[in-house]
Amino acid sequence: MIHDNRINRRLHKGISPQGEYVLYWMQGAQRITDNHALAYAIALANQLEVPLVVSFVVIPRFPGGNTRHYQFMLEGIKCLKPMLEQMGIGFSLKVGDPVKIISEMSEKAKAVVMDFAYGVFERELREALVQKLDCDTYEVETNVVVPVNVAYNREAYAAYAIRPSIMKQIHTYLTPVHHQPLEKSLGKISESIAFGSLPLDEIRAFLDDYCPDLERLPKSEVFIGGEQEAMRHLDVFLADGIYKYDQAQSDPAVSGTSRLSPYLHFGQLSPVTILNKLFNRGIKADAFVEQLVVRRELAFNYVYYAGERIKALKDFLPAWAYETLDHHRNDKRDFLYPLEVLEKGLTHDPYWNAAQMEMMKTGHMHNTMRMYWGKKVIEWSRTPEEAFERLCTLNDKYQLDGRDPNGYAGIAWCFGKHDRPWQERAIFGKIRYMNAAGLERKYDIKSYVSHVEALLREVT
Ligand SMILES: Cc1cc2nc3c(=O)[nH]c(=O)nc-3n(C[C@H](O)[C@H](O)[C@H](O)COP(=O)(O)OP(=O)(O)OC[C@H]3O[C@@H](n4cnc5c(N)ncnc54)[C@H](O)[C@@H]3O)c2cc1C
């Protein structure tokens, strides 16, 4: 059963009588397990007695995307194709403008289903597509536990505002998705004949051929994309890490977090799957649920309701935070680093450099180090605006989970978003401050640096 609150009928034009299939445009939910949009599309296809076609459109230059991200994403798509075909579902992979491609494919569709999006760019794609469609169209929200509009009906000031509503409703939205068997299978019709689908045998060659303008970046040597890999990571974490999470999560010297964020970002894993596995094993993990559901869905709330405002400090910060940063904008900075120095991890600070190198090489960084990393860039940039831009650039470029609501909320947090005023000091004003002494006091931070150095030796 898919909760009605997940389903939004975007277009009520009726079922196209000449339609031959239901079309599901998969974009943000790149998985089969607990994909409510896929389940809805299968049910609709069965109800209309037609086959189902899933279409994935690779946008040749997705904003902020580079070959590291595309490699990870396509590793997932490559695994998805045979799994869908085994379910009798047609799969089409194309490169180009999804609005054009999906609207063309919809000419033979009885109805269209798409997954729900939060960011401005993705929402604009859906708006533009809906303008071009001529059949019933549904948008299904599947990448969060509690649908964003249900969790809170406006931008939340901080986690405390959204937590009670989310925690009260969490179990209502944890029903696992059982995909009905597809009654009208597409059979053995080759998707390349039927839909002009592109082959994806070798990902690098695919990117060279179809996405030549994409920025080139080495792939992560640590993370492999795809739903099966996501499940493997999850099972490893649930076998051991989850039991230590409460104590270990903040310590960068211990690998105490799940490292599931790249899989969540690409929708290769659903938070519903994670929570059900957790709860079915009777694991009580309040601290983990706080991060995975409350903090993550606070970030989705922020990006969804703030829209274009997430791009400028003045527009998204609470007044106290912007005023205090503005008041201190001319304070003397002891270190001012050019972006290239930051990017190469060549500052005077070994902890910061280690964090930067961890991100550059692996595509991931520990949460405590992300906080420290962000705070220091504020200290080492000429203005808060410059710091914000640099953080977005570096985060989106190197993190596999970059370009995500969590990334925009995490960076905004460094400037006071979703936080409270602290004791006033230079440069930061009343924004929370972090320093190396704090890392040294709380953690075996030198062992974090050694760990990163060892990692770098392994992957280079
Ligand atoms: C400056 C800065 C930049 C960040 N950039 C990103 C980003 O680009 N993408 C991204 O997914 N997260 C980002 N975060 C949030 C957080 O650091 C990561 O989600 C987390 O480190 C991912 O590692 P994990 O999967 O091992 O987390 P775990 O601790 O295992 O948590 C499980 C899941 O909960 C969610 N989560 C954990 N911590 C947070 C948090 N603080 N806020 C919101 N959700 C959270 C994530 O989805 C995560 O995968 C950023 C935080 C900061 C301070």
The ligand as a Gaussian input file, in Angstrom:
#p B3LYP/6-31G(d) Opt

LIG

0 1
 C       29.784000      21.549000       5.546000
 C       28.925000      20.309000       5.419000
 C       28.698000      19.776000       4.179000
 C       27.897000      18.630000       4.036000
 N       27.683000      18.144000       2.788000
 C       26.875000      17.064000       2.607000
 C       26.583000      16.582000       1.312000
 O       27.044000      17.141000       0.320000
 N       25.778000      15.499000       1.202000
 C       25.271000      14.853000       2.290000
 O       24.548000      13.868000       2.128000
 N       25.496000      15.310000       3.525000
 C       26.288000      16.397000       3.729000
 N       26.525000      16.857000       4.997000
 C       25.846000      16.220000       6.131000
 C       26.626000      15.031000       6.779000
 O       27.932000      15.416000       7.052000
 C       26.645000      13.792000       5.897000
 O       25.334000      13.448000       5.525000
 C       27.251000      12.589000       6.615000
 O       28.557000      12.888000       7.025000
 C       27.257000      11.395000       5.674000
 O       27.990000      10.346000       6.199000
 P       27.297000       8.998000       6.669000
 O       26.422000       8.484000       5.587000
 O       28.364000       8.108000       7.176000
 O       26.388000       9.531000       7.861000
 P       25.698000       8.764000       9.100000
 O       26.174000       9.438000      10.325000
 O       25.851000       7.311000       8.995000
 O       24.169000       9.179000       8.958000
 C       23.243000       8.431000       8.173000
 C       22.588000       9.369000       7.188000
 O       21.931000      10.428000       7.897000
 C       22.033000      11.628000       7.158000
 N       22.823000      12.609000       7.913000
 C       23.879000      12.385000       8.723000
 N       24.338000      13.547000       9.243000
 C       23.554000      14.516000       8.735000
 C       23.509000      15.921000       8.887000
 N       24.355000      16.575000       9.684000
 N       22.587000      16.620000       8.197000
 C       21.701000      15.990000       7.408000
 N       21.691000      14.645000       7.226000
 C       22.601000      13.927000       7.885000
 C       22.763000      11.299000       5.867000
 O       21.816000      11.030000       4.876000
 C       23.544000      10.062000       6.251000
 O       23.913000       9.254000       5.162000
 C       27.315000      18.021000       5.169000
 C       27.553000      18.577000       6.428000
 C       28.344000      19.715000       6.560000
 C       28.564000      20.290000       7.924000

